[in-house]
């Protein structure tokens, strides 16, 4: 289990360097606790990476995926290693660069968090003129920035949902995703209930960040967020444990030392019991031999059951991880429910506004006429393309760029993806359409642009035809667009 990692998390097993640092009177009295928080965050961040890899099943598809998986496991085994954290971050950033612009929303946000951590690390190296950076200093530097980024993320998650299609119970993603939870036996899925569920979703996703902002309500915000993201991770429509895993990790930065110390103490006790169990089992006896055989056969049966009866067996792993996480948080809450360490949003320097500004710009992109993919508009039914918007109060006139104004309707094509777009009666921005055609090189595609029908044939097209030429690579990496339906209300799409 990810949380029961070796003694690296243990308060009694800090490396000599940190003990030496803690012995100096010049350090803050809570530095020991901050180092524990740093290590718990590192474990949670590495676990979030594994859930990301599990959702898309790409552990070994490419060499960098295998390296990313290995880096996450190595960090879990030794979360105090700053080298292992930076290695994981480097590989995560490489994967984003490799896959862009087709990046999931949680992974683009993880990119911003990684950039924040790297910025904090470089800042401290320059400030202290040393490569020996205290882990307590590091987390105190980047944590306030990441907290701001989390609030911005929730802001856009809610803002994008304020559109007429999301508020329509016959099309809303809130209704579609609720049905996919298969809770019919507990709560009937009547139209009235589905309508209430739409507003419940918006209220919950608004309430979480509001509670996180204030110190006295922060624990309540974390608790509600943990419960909400734990449940939606089991949705049959998609394995949302990748998004939820990332959220659980950043929640660590909102928790008090009581929680992270509880995690460390749990790990200490788990390690002690595991060592004790191994010692007892290592002594030969008929009883121990029977226990070993029972464990062996039980493992085989469990493995066979998981691989044959579960389409996504990683939901079981998520159930274990999230349950342990939430239980440990509840244990910590016994000591301080309405209190929380004074975790501020104060930035260490003005230059740390850079990444939060990028997070904000990423979220507001659809309303500026820029990208619609990976802009935190997941499962929101939002439409801003083609001179039409379904948003409740943001007009299409806010778009200062033209990427979303030039739309294409695919009539037919020999390309598999374009065939699907045509069959679903969807529209594509010409920017996305052109780059796909230039890259995929379909034999033929018939499309409508600006009310006029065109036919592109690969064999007869002129070398200067714009469908033969891709946009500059940097634009392709930064700009991704989703296909939208010709008709309203917009259906539930990622």
C-alpha positions in Angstrom: 0.0 0.0 0.0 1.5 3.3 -1.0 1.1 4.9 2.4 2.9 2.1 4.2 6.2 2.9 2.7 9.5 2.2 4.4 10.9 4.1 7.2 11.6 7.0 5.0 8.4 8.6 6.2 9.2 8.0 9.8 9.8 10.9 12.2 12.4 8.6 13.8 14.3 8.1 10.6 15.1 11.5 9.3 18.5 11.7 7.6 21.5 13.0 9.5 21.4 16.2 7.5 17.9 17.1 8.8 18.8 16.2 12.4 21.8 18.5 12.2 19.7 21.3 10.8 17.0 20.8 13.4 19.5 21.1 16.2 20.2 24.7 15.3 18.2 27.4 17.2 17.9 29.5 14.1 15.4 27.2 12.4 11.6 27.6 13.0 10.3 25.3 15.7 7.9 23.6 13.3 10.6 22.7 10.8 10.6 19.1 11.9 6.8 18.9 11.1 7.3 20.7 7.8 9.8 18.1 6.8 7.3 15.4 7.6 4.7 17.3 5.6 7.2 17.4 2.7 7.7 13.7 2.8 4.0 12.9 3.0 3.4 15.2 0.0 6.1 13.5 -2.0 4.5 10.1 -1.4 1.1 11.4 -2.3 2.5 13.1 -5.4 4.2 9.9 -6.5 1.0 7.8 -5.9 -0.9 10.3 -8.0 1.5 9.7 -10.8 0.9 5.9 -10.5 -2.9 6.5 -10.7 -2.4 8.7 -13.7 -0.4 5.9 -15.4 -2.9 3.3 -14.4 -5.9 5.1 -15.8 -4.3 5.2 -19.3 -2.5 1.9 -18.9 0.8 3.3 -20.3 3.3 2.0 -17.7 5.7 0.6 -20.4 4.3 1.8 -23.7 7.3 4.1 -24.2 10.7 4.2 -22.4 9.8 7.4 -20.7 6.6 5.9 -19.3 8.6 3.0 -17.8 11.1 5.6 -16.3 8.2 7.7 -15.0 6.7 4.7 -13.3 10.1 3.7 -11.8 10.7 7.3 -10.6 7.3 7.3 -8.8 8.0 4.0 -7.0 11.5 5.1 -6.1 10.2 8.3 -4.6 7.6 6.4 -2.5 10.4 4.2 -1.2 12.5 7.3 -0.2 10.4 10.5 -0.1 13.2 12.4 1.7 15.3 12.3 -1.5 15.1 15.7 -3.3 17.0 14.1 -6.2 14.2 11.5 -6.6 11.5 14.2 -6.5 13.3 16.4 -9.1 13.8 13.2 -11.3 10.0 12.5 -11.1 9.1 16.1 -11.9 11.5 16.1 -14.9 10.0 13.0 -16.3 6.5 14.3 -15.7 7.3 17.5 -17.6 8.9 15.5 -20.4 5.7 13.4 -20.7 3.6 16.6 -20.9 5.8 18.0 -23.7 5.7 14.6 -25.5 1.9 14.3 -25.4 0.9 17.9 -25.8 -1.6 19.2 -26.7 -3.5 16.0 -25.8 -3.1 16.3 -22.0 -5.7 15.5 -19.5 -6.9 18.4 -17.2 -5.4 16.9 -14.0 -2.1 16.4 -15.7 -1.9 20.0 -17.1 -2.6 21.2 -13.5 0.1 18.8 -12.2 2.5 20.4 -14.7 1.8 23.8 -13.1 2.4 22.3 -9.6 5.7 20.8 -10.9 6.8 24.1 -12.3 6.0 25.8 -9.0 8.2 23.3 -7.1 11.0 23.8 -9.5 10.7 27.5 -9.3 10.8 27.3 -5.5 13.9 25.1 -5.6 15.8 27.4 -8.0 14.7 30.4 -5.9 16.1 28.9 -2.7 19.3 27.8 -4.4 19.9 31.3 -5.6 18.8 32.9 -2.3 21.0 30.7 -0.1 23.8 30.3 -2.6 23.8 26.6 -1.9 22.6 23.3 -3.4 21.9 22.0 0.1 18.2 23.0 0.4 16.3 22.3 3.6 13.1 20.4 2.8 11.1 22.3 5.3 12.2 25.6 3.6 11.2 24.1 0.2 7.7 23.1 1.1 7.1 26.4 3.0 8.1 28.2 -0.2 6.0 26.3 -2.8 3.0 25.3 -0.7 1.3 28.8 -0.5 1.7 29.1 -4.3 0.1 25.7 -5.0 -2.7 26.5 -2.6 -3.5 29.6 -4.7 -3.4 27.4 -7.9 -5.8 24.9 -6.4 -8.3 27.7 -5.6 -7.9 29.0 -9.2 -8.5 25.4 -10.5 -11.8 25.1 -8.6 -12.8 28.6 -9.7 -12.7 27.6 -13.4 -14.2 24.1 -12.8 -17.3 25.9 -11.5 -17.2 28.8 -13.9 -17.2 26.5 -17.0 -20.2 24.7 -15.6 -22.3 27.8 -15.6 -23.8 27.2 -19.0 -27.3 26.3 -20.3 -26.3 22.8 -21.5 -24.9 21.8 -18.1 -28.1 23.2 -16.4 -30.3 21.0 -18.7 -31.0 17.7 -17.0 -31.4 15.9 -20.4 -27.8 16.7 -21.4 -25.9 17.8 -18.3 -22.7 16.0 -17.5 -23.8 16.0 -13.8 -26.8 13.8 -14.8 -24.7 11.6 -17.1 -22.0 11.0 -14.5 -24.5 10.4 -11.8 -26.2 7.7 -13.8 -22.8 6.2 -14.4 -22.3 5.9 -10.6 -25.1 3.2 -10.7 -26.7 4.4 -7.5 -30.2 3.6 -8.7 -30.8 1.1 -5.9 -30.1 3.8 -3.3 -31.5 6.9 -4.9 -34.0 6.9 -7.8 -32.8 8.8 -10.9 -35.9 10.9 -11.5 -35.8 14.0 -13.6 -36.4 16.1 -10.5 -33.5 14.5 -8.7 -31.2 14.8 -11.7 -32.0 18.5 -11.8 -31.2 18.9 -8.1 -28.0 17.0 -8.6 -26.8 19.5 -11.2 -27.1 22.3 -8.6 -25.7 20.1 -5.9 -22.6 19.5 -8.0 -22.1 23.2 -8.5 -22.6 24.0 -4.9 -20.2 21.3 -3.7 -17.5 22.4 -6.1 -18.0 26.0 -5.0 -18.1 25.2 -1.3 -14.8 23.3 -1.3 -12.5 26.1 -2.4 -14.4 28.7 -0.2 -13.9 26.5 2.8 -10.2 25.9 1.9 -9.5 29.6 1.9 -10.3 30.2 5.6 -8.3 28.7 8.4 -11.2 27.9 10.6 -13.1 26.0 7.9 -10.2 24.5 6.1 -10.5 21.0 7.7 -14.1 21.0 6.7 -13.2 21.9 3.1 -10.6 19.1 2.9 -13.0 16.6 4.4 -15.8 17.4 2.0 -13.3 17.4 -0.9 -11.9 14.1 0.1 -15.3 12.5 0.2 -16.5 14.1 -3.1 -13.4 13.1 -5.1 -13.2 9.7 -3.5 -16.8 8.9 -4.7 -16.5 10.2 -8.2 -13.3 8.2 -8.7 -15.5 5.1 -8.9 -17.5 6.4 -11.8 -18.0 3.7 -14.5 -17.8 6.2 -17.3 -14.2 6.9 -16.6 -11.5 6.1 -14.1 -11.4 9.5 -12.3 -9.0 8.2 -9.7 -6.2 9.9 -11.8 -7.8 13.3 -11.1 -8.8 12.4 -7.6 -5.3 11.1 -6.8 -3.8 14.4 -7.8 -6.4 16.3 -5.7 -5.6 14.2 -2.7 -1.9 15.0 -3.1 -2.4 18.8 -3.2 -4.9 18.6 -0.2 -1.9 17.6 1.9 -0.7 21.2 1.5 -4.0 22.3 3.1 -3.8 20.0 6.1 -2.3 20.7 9.5 0.8 19.0 11.0 -1.6 16.8 13.0 -2.5 15.0 9.8 0.9 14.5 8.3 2.3 13.4 11.7 -0.6 10.9 12.0 0.4 9.5 8.6 4.1 9.2 9.8 3.0 7.5 13.0 0.8 5.1 11.1 3.7 4.3 8.9 6.0 3.7 11.9 3.5 1.3 13.5 2.8 -0.5 10.2 6.6 -1.0 9.6 7.1 -2.3 13.1 4.2 -4.8 12.8 5.4 -5.9 9.4 8.9 -6.6 10.6 7.6 -8.4 13.7 5.2 -10.5 11.5 8.1 -11.4 9.1 10.3 -12.5 12.1 7.5 -14.7 13.5 6.7 -16.2 10.1 10.4 -16.8 9.5 10.5 -19.3 12.3 9.7 -22.8 11.0 6.7 -24.5 12.4 3.7 -26.3 11.1 1.5 -23.3 11.9 3.7 -20.9 10.0 3.9 -23.3 7.0 0.1 -23.5 6.8 -0.1 -19.7 7.1 2.4 -19.3 4.2 0.4 -21.8 2.0 -2.8 -20.0 2.8 -1.3 -16.6 1.9 0.0 -18.1 -1.4 -3.3 -19.7 -2.5 -5.3 -16.7 -1.3 -3.1 -14.4 -3.4 -3.6 -16.6 -6.5 -7.4 -16.6 -6.0 -7.5 -12.9 -5.5 -5.3 -12.3 -8.5 -7.5 -14.5 -10.7 -10.7 -12.8 -9.4 -9.3 -9.3 -10.0 -8.0 -10.0 -13.5 -11.2 -11.9 -14.7 -14.0 -10.1 -12.9 -12.9 -6.5 -12.9 -12.5 -4.4 -16.0 -10.6 -1.8 -14.0 -9.0 -3.5 -11.0 -7.2 -0.3 -10.1 -10.4 0.8 -8.5 -9.7 -1.7 -5.8 -6.3 0.0 -5.2 -8.0 3.4 -5.2 -10.5 2.1 -2.6 -7.7 1.0 -0.3 -5.6 4.2 -0.8 -8.5 6.6 -0.4 -10.0 4.8 2.6 -6.6 4.8 4.5 -6.1 8.5 3.5 -9.6 9.6 4.7 -9.4 7.5 7.9 -6.1 9.0 8.9 -7.5 12.4 8.2 -10.4 11.7 10.5 -8.1 10.4 13.2 -6.2 13.7 13.0 -9.4 15.6 13.1 -10.1 14.3 16.6 -7.5 16.6 17.9 -8.5 19.7 16.0 -11.7 19.8 13.9 -12.2 23.6 13.7 -8.6 24.5 14.0 -5.8 24.3 11.4 -2.2 25.4 11.3 -2.0 28.9 10.0 -1.2 28.0 6.4 -1.2 31.2 4.6 -1.5 32.1 0.9 1.4 34.7 1.2 3.8 34.4 -1.6 7.6 34.3 -0.8 8.3 36.8 -3.6 6.4 38.6 -6.3 7.9 36.4 -9.0 5.8 33.5 -7.6 2.8 35.1 -9.2 4.0 33.7 -12.6 2.7 30.1 -12.4 -0.7 31.1 -10.8 -1.1 33.6 -13.6 -0.4 30.8 -16.1 -3.0 28.6 -14.3 -5.5 31.5 -14.6 -4.7 32.1 -18.3 -5.1 28.3 -19.0 -8.6 28.4 -17.5 -9.8 31.5 -19.2 -8.5 30.5 -22.6 -11.9 29.4 -24.1 -13.3 32.8 -23.4 -10.4 34.5 -25.2 -10.9 32.4 -28.3 -7.9 30.2 -27.6 -7.7 26.5 -26.7 -10.7 24.6 -25.4 -8.9 21.3 -24.5 -7.1 21.0 -21.1 -8.6 24.3 -19.9 -10.3 22.8 -16.8 -13.6 22.6 -18.7 -13.8 18.8 -18.4 -17.3 17.4 -18.4 -18.9 20.9 -18.3 -20.9 20.9 -21.6 -19.3 24.2 -22.4 -19.4 25.7 -25.9 -17.7 28.9 -27.0 -16.9 28.1 -30.6 -18.3 29.3 -34.0 -19.5 32.7 -32.7 -21.9 30.9 -30.3 -21.6 30.5 -26.6 -23.9 28.6 -24.1 -22.4 30.3 -21.1 -24.8 31.9 -18.8 -23.1 35.3 -18.6 -19.8 35.4 -20.5 -20.5 36.7 -24.1 -18.7 35.5 -27.2 -17.5 39.1 -27.7 -14.8 38.5 -25.1 -12.9 36.4 -27.7 -9.9 38.5 -28.9 -8.4 35.6 -31.0 -10.0 34.0 -34.1 -9.1 30.3 -33.6 -12.6 29.4 -32.5 -14.4 31.5 -35.2 -13.2 29.4 -38.2 -15.1 26.2 -37.9 -15.3 23.1 -40.2 -18.0 20.5 -40.6 -16.6 17.1 -41.9 -19.0 15.5 -44.4 -17.0 12.3 -45.1 -13.4 11.1 -45.0 -11.2 8.0 -45.3 -9.6 8.9 -41.9 -11.0 7.0 -38.9 -11.1 10.0 -36.5 -12.7 12.4 -39.1 -15.3 9.7 -39.9 -16.3 9.7 -36.3 -16.5 13.5 -36.2 -18.8 13.3 -39.3 -21.0 10.6 -37.8 -21.5 12.5 -34.6 -22.4 15.7 -36.5 -19.6 17.6 -34.9 -17.7 20.7 -35.8 -13.9 21.3 -35.5 -11.9 24.5 -35.5 -10.0 24.8 -38.8 -6.8 25.0 -36.9 -7.3 21.5 -35.4 -8.8 20.1 -38.6 -5.9 21.4 -40.8 -3.2 20.0 -38.5 -4.9 16.6 -38.3 -5.2 16.3 -42.0 -1.6 17.4 -42.6 -0.4 14.9 -40.1 -2.7 11.9 -40.8 -2.6 12.4 -44.6 -6.1 10.8 -45.4 -6.7 9.8 -49.0 -9.8 12.0 -49.1 -11.9 14.3 -46.9 -15.0 16.3 -47.8 -15.7 19.2 -45.5 -17.8 22.4 -45.3 -16.1 25.7 -44.4 -17.8 29.1 -44.3 -20.8 27.6 -45.9 -18.9 26.1 -48.9 -18.1 22.5 -49.5 -14.6 21.4 -50.4 -13.0 18.1 -51.3 -9.4 17.3 -50.5 -7.7 14.5 -52.3 -4.2 13.5 -51.2 -3.2 12.3 -54.6 -4.2 15.4 -56.5 -3.9 18.2 -54.0 -1.4 21.0 -54.7 1.9 21.1 -52.7 0.8 24.5 -51.6 -2.6 23.4 -50.3 -2.9 24.6 -46.7 -4.2 21.1 -45.7 -0.7 19.8 -46.5 1.0 22.1 -44.0 0.9 22.0 -40.2 1.0 25.0 -38.0 4.2 25.9 -36.1 5.1 23.2 -33.6 4.9 25.5 -30.6 1.3 26.5 -31.6 0.3 22.8 -31.9 1.8 22.0 -28.5 0.0 24.9 -26.8 -3.3 24.9 -28.6 -5.7 21.9 -28.5 -9.4 22.0 -29.4 -12.3 19.7 -28.8 -14.9 18.8 -31.4 -18.4 20.2 -30.5 -21.9 19.2 -31.6 -23.7 21.2 -34.3 -26.8 21.1 -32.1 -27.8 22.4 -28.7 -27.7 21.4 -25.9 -24.1 20.3 -26.0 -23.8 16.6 -25.1 -21.6 15.4 -22.2 -18.0 15.1 -23.6 -14.6 15.2 -22.0 
